[in-house]
């Protein structure tokens, strides 16, 4: 991923030099900093998500009790 970010940064800087589009300079700077410091959208955490286990087998189902409501006269 670090090389991909560096490649995108180099491409963005080349496009800034070729076209003069300054928005790409900011985008290239962001990708260059991500490549240099080896950080991504989640920082050093690496976008790790906790595993979810199937809790339906351990959870007991509760019985629903309905209450009848009287009609208005």
C-alpha positions, 0 to 999 in steps of 0.5 A: 500500500505504501508503494501505491500511495507513493505512485498516486502522489508521483502521478498527482505531482506530475499532473500538477506540473503538466496542467497547473491544477492546484487541487491535485497538489494538495491531493498529492501532498496527502498521499505523499505524507501517507506514503512517507509516514506509512499511515492510512485512513485509520492511522497505525491501527490498520483498520482492524475490525473486531470479529463478530461471533454468532450470538444467536446460539447462546442467546435465549429468546424471550417470549413476547406477551401481548396485552389486549386493549379494550375498545372505546364505546 
